[in-house]
């Protein structure tokens, strides 16, 4: 299934998104389409997953992605606040 997030991640990978802040180990930090608050940003997981809860707890790869996403959420949050 292709979603808007899948499309955004693909554009980021191709270097075609003007909203990319940076590439991270776990995905992409991007500016939000609407800036409700200056610096409103999102972290798009790459590979795309519906939620952190969909990552298998017994998978080493999924657990590493889960940890990386949480770490970068903290880093990006501190950087834009």
C-alpha positions, -999 to 999 in steps of 0.1 A, spaced: 0 0 0 13 34 -9 5 63 14 14 100 14 43 91 38 56 65 13 55 92 -14 73 117 8 100 92 18 105 83 -19 108 120 -29 134 125 -1 154 95 -13 154 110 -48 165 144 -36 133 159 -49 118 173 -16 124 209 -6 111 200 29 140 177 39 160 190 68 183 160 69 187 123 64 190 103 97 199 67 104 162 59 110 146 81 84 141 117 73 136 149 93 113 171 73 95 204 77 57 200 80 36 212 51 18 236 73 38 255 98 13 257 127 43 266 149 76 279 134 98 249 128 70 223 129 88 191 118 82 154 114 104 123 114 95 100 86 107 64 93 126 48 64 115 21 59 80 34 64 61 16 92 25 24 104 36 29 140 64 19 163 41 -8 177 41 -25 143 79 -32 146 84 -68 158 98 -68 194 117 -101 187 134 -87 156 169 -73 161 165 -51 130 131 -38 141 143 -32 177 173 -12 163 150 9 141 126 15 171 156 27 193 170 49 165 136 65 158 131 73 195 166 87 198 162 109 167 127 121 178 145 135 210 173 150 189 150 167 163 126 178 190 154 195 210 169 211 178 136 228 167 124 239 202 
